[in-house]
Each structure stands twice: as structure tokens, then as C-alpha cells.
């Protein structure tokens, strides 16, 4: 079932990416995502998005709750829905793709194992507090 999208126009795509990333961080904070970081990918030539936003949680239930909160917050703030999402079946690593911003929500052990921030060591990293 499709939701009615709010009509908010943003003329600057960079500003739109930044606002999406901010809404994602807020959604993560609402459900107590841990070690929230934003990776600014705009100056990395091989990147397919402007930002990666990453966090983790200790249980699959919390990973799913964070993912749902992220989707809700982005929709409330900008009327945007994800282009693609995956990982909801086992909720060990959920990926939500908003095109210009990609969200990674890990279970703690999976984040430690994959070390996604290390893969993009050239990205500018901003850390956020959980609420």
C-alpha cells in the first residue's frame, strides 16, 4: 500500500542528502541505536551515494525497530520512501537505500565482523550520541 507523499521541494540535491541523513540519525537515536556515524562519501570517486549512516544494536528486535524508525522519520521529514531495502528477514544487517543516502543497521557482532567504516577510510566521519 502506497502512502501519500508530502510535497516538499528542495532545490539543492546536496542539501536534500544532508536532510535525509539528519532524519536517519534522528530515527536511530529514537530507538537507541549505538555508535551512530555518518560517512560523507561525496569526495570518494567510487561511491554511489552521498552518505552512509551506520549504527548497531544488541538484538535483532532492536535492529528491526531502528530500521522502522528510520523509515518513519525520513517519511515524516521529507516524504521520501526507500528505493530499496533488504535484511528484514533475519535482521542481522538491514540495509535501507534512499539513493543519495544508504543506511546500515547491524547487530553488534555483524558490525564488528564487517568493519564497514574501515572499508571507507577516506570518508569524513561524524559521530552522534544516542538519545
SULBEL-V654567 format. One record per run of one state. SS is the DSSP state (2 for helix, 1 for strand, 0 for the rest). FROM is the first residue (numbers start at 1). LEN is the number of residues. If there is no record, write none. Layout:
# SULBEL-V654567
ss:SS from:FROM len:LEN
ss:SS from:FROM len:LEN
This chain:
# SULBEL-V654567
ss:0 from:1 len:12
ss:2 from:13 len:18
ss:0 from:31 len:3
ss:1 from:34 len:7
ss:0 from:41 len:10
ss:1 from:51 len:7
ss:0 from:58 len:2
ss:2 from:60 len:19
ss:0 from:79 len:5
ss:1 from:84 len:3
ss:0 from:87 len:6
ss:1 from:93 len:5
ss:0 from:98 len:3
ss:1 from:101 len:7
ss:2 from:108 len:7
ss:0 from:115 len:1
ss:2 from:116 len:4
ss:0 from:120 len:4
ss:1 from:124 len:5
ss:0 from:129 len:3
